């Protein structure tokens, strides 16, 4: 299993309606995607961010299906402009020592295949995802 975790803080000048719309996008990315085994979206209690989302994925195939599913793509395409700070990381019960590299390659492939998404990500003031060794970049 792979627990894909997103943490975020919205831009301070957003309306309450824009914030709710952003959270709805995160929920839809879990609810509409058959690759997601379960998910939760809610406040980041005790953390440095406002909100968090956890998506439980079965394996790397599920991870790719999650990344490329229309609901996830829509959440990124419409949600990035709302975010001031974003962090993603993964936790797994896999003993595959190369899993971090494989996940990093899936993320890179997603941005290569969707350059418009890569452009949006580049505009987020603080956006970090783990590299192949699990270090934030």
N, C-alpha and C positions, 0 to 999 in steps of 0.2 A: 504494500500500500504506500501511496505517496500523499502526504498532506501538504497541499500547496497553499501557502499562507500569504495573504496580501495585507499590508497595513498602510493606512493613508490618513492624511490630513487635508481637508478641503481648503481652498483659498478663502481668506478671511472676509472677502467682500461678497460672498455668495448669499443669495436669499435662502430662506428656509425651504422654499419650493425647489430650488436648484439642488440643495443638499439631499432632500428626499428623492429627487429624480436620480441623483448619483447612486444612492443606496439601492434604489429599485433596480438600476442597471446591474449592480453586483448580485442582487438576489436572482434576477433573471438569468444571469450567467451560470448559476447553480441549478436553478429550478428547471430550465428548459433544456439543459444539456444531459443527454443520456449517459455520457461518460462520467459524470459526477455521481459518485455513490451516495454522498451526503454533503451537506454544506451548512455553514452558519455565517451570518453577517450581523455584526453588532459592535457596540462600543469596545475600544481597546482599553480595558480596565487595567490601570496600573502601568500602562506603557507610555511611550513618548508620542503616540499617534492618537487621533480621534477615533478612528474606526478600523475594523479588521474584518477579513473574510477568510474562511478556511474551506477549501474544496478537497474532498477526499477522492482520490483517483486510484484505480486498481493497479496500473502499471504504466510503462512508457507509451504504449499504444493509446491508453486512455488519456494520458497527458497531452499527446498530440491532438487527439479528438477534442479535448477541452479547449486547447489553444485556438483551434481552427473552426470551432462551432460558431454559427452565426450569432448566437446570443453573447458569446464571449467577445467576438470581434466587435459587435455593436457596443458592448460595455466599454471597450477600449477606445473605439472611434469617437464615442459621444462623451466619455467620462474623463479622458485625459485633460481636457481643457478646464475641468473643475478642480483639479488636484494641485496642491502646493508641494506636497511631500508624499513620496510613495516608496515602499520597500516590499520586496517579495523574497521569500525563501521557502525551502522545502524540508520536510522531515519525513523519513521513511524507515520502514522496518527491513528493507532490503539489505542483504550483505554484499551486494555488487559494489566493489570498490570504484568502478567506473561510472556509477549512476550519476554522480554530480556532473561529470563531463557530458554524459548523454543528455541530461536535462538542459545543460547550457547550450548544447548543439541544437536542441529542439527550439529553444528560445531564439537563438541566432537565426535559424532557418525561418522561423515565423516572421522575423523582422526583414529578412532578405526577400521573402515572398510577398510581403506587404510593406513596401517602402513608405507608403503614406502613414502607416502606423508608426514606423520608426521616426518619421518627422514629428509626429505628435508627441511621442515619448521624449524626444530631444528638447521639447519646449517646456516640459515639466521642470520647475526649479530644482527639485531634488528627487531623483529617480534612481533607485539602486536595486539590482538583482544580483544573485550570487554568480560567480564565475565557476569554472569547472572544478575548482578546489574548494568551493563553498564559501569563498571570501567575497564580501560585498564589493561591487565595482560601480 
